[in-house]
């Protein structure tokens, strides 16, 4: 009887351990600031492959198509280190 009880407890413990759920891991990251800026300014993102590399363009409402980071650097106001401190 003692062996049967121990075997039943071990089986129950194994089943319970198999049912333990792992917390869902949420993706860590942040949005691409150039892409966010493009969309905020009314543009649409266009991802293409050029020479084997993925490039994202910001297509503006007036039809201009500018590489997203170039558009961001040319138009986004930058906070200097002195102002940010």
N, C-alpha and C positions, 0 to 999 in steps of 0.2 A: 504494500500500500504506500509506503514511504517513497519507493522508487517511482511509482505511478504519479504521485503528487508532485515530486520534483520534476519529472518529465513534462507534466502538464503545465507547471509554472514556467519552465524554460521555453516551452512552445508558445505560451501566451506572451511572455516577454519578447520573444523574437517577433511575433506578429505586431505587437505594439511599437517596437522600435522601427519596424518597416513602415509604419503609418505616420511617423513623425515627419511633418512637412518642414522644408527648409524655407526660410524667409525669401521672398522674391527679391532678387537683386535689381535695383533700379539703375538704368544707364547713367553713367556719370559723364558730364560734359557740359559744354556751354554752346550757345548758338554762335555761328560764324558772324562776327560783327559786320563784315562787308556785305554779307547776304542780307542781314537784318536791315542795314542802312539802305540798301537798294530797294527793298520792298517798302520800307517806310516812306521813301521818296516817290512811290508810285510805280517803280520798275518791276519787271518780272525776271526771274532767273532762268537762264538757258545754259544747261550743261552739255558740253560737247567733248569729243575726243579729238585732239589734234596732235599728230606725231606721236601717238601712243600715250599721250598724257591727257588727263581730264582737266578741262578748263571751264570755268563758270563765268558767263557774261551777264551783265545787267542790261536788260533791254528796256530803255526808257520810253515814256509815253509819247515822246516826239519821234520814236523810231530809231534813235541812236542805240548802238550796241557797243558797250564798253566793258572790258574785263572788270569783274567786280572789285578786286582790290585796287585797281587803278582808279576806278570811280570813287571808292572810299577815300583813298589818299588825296585825290584832287579836290574833293568836295566836303569831306567831314572836318568840322572844326576840331582842332587838337587842343588839349589842355596842356600847357607847359608844366614841367615838373615843379617850378616855383609856385605856380597857381594852385597846383594840386596838393601842395603840402600845407 
